[in-house]
Amino acid sequence: ALVDVPLFWTLMCLMFVVVVILNRVCPLQAISALTLIICVVGYGVSLVLLVYLIAFKFRTGRSNRYLWSFILLLVS
């Protein structure tokens, strides 16, 4: 988790930078950007921890792996 969470945050920030570069204008106001950053930080931590929780629950076998992959896709 110490690697996955910062990696997720880095990818999200790079995606936002690409949007800003392609638009040549920041599409958000200052308060909206702060809200977006808080949401991305919380979403990144919760999603990575959810993946670890699912992996811990089903680490002994491969039962229902396709179902959990589909559910993770829907959640994210």
N, C-alpha and C positions, 0 to 999 in steps of 0.2 A: 504494500500500500504506500510505502514511502517513495516509491518510484512512480507508481501508476497515477496517483493524485496530481503531483506536479506536472507529469506528462500530459494529463488531460487538460489542466489549466493552461499549459503552454500551447496546446493545439487550439483551444478555444480562443485564446488571445490572438494567435496568428490568423485564425479565421476572421476575427473582427478587424484586424489590421488590413487584411485583403479587401474586406468590404469598404473600409474607409479609403484605401488607396484607389480602388476602382471607381468610387463615387466622387473622389476628390473633396468631399465634404463629410464631416462627421454627421451621421444620420440621427444622432441622439443629442438631447440636451444634457447638461452636466448632471442633473438629478437622475435622469433616466440612465445615464452611463453608470452611475454609482449603484443604482438598483440592479442593473444588468450584471455588474461585477459580483455583487453579493449573491445573486441567484446562481451564477455560474460556479462560484466557489462552493456553495451548498449543494448544488446538483452534482458536481464532480465528486465530492466526498461521498455523498449518499449512493451514487451509482457504483462507484468502485467498491464500497463496503457491501452493497447488495450482491455484487458479483462474487466477492469473497465469501459471503454468507451462503450463497447457493453452492459454491464449490466445496465449502466445508460440509454442507449437509449431504451432498452426493459424492463425496470423495471415494467411497468404497467401491462403487460400481457405476456403470453408465446408465442407470435406470432413468428414464424420462428425459434424457438429455435434449431430445428434439423439442419436447414440450417446453422445457425451461429456456431453450434458445429462442423460441417463439415469444414466450412471455417477456424475456429480457428485451427483445426487439420492440414489443409493444410498449413497455415501460419507458424505454429511452426514446 
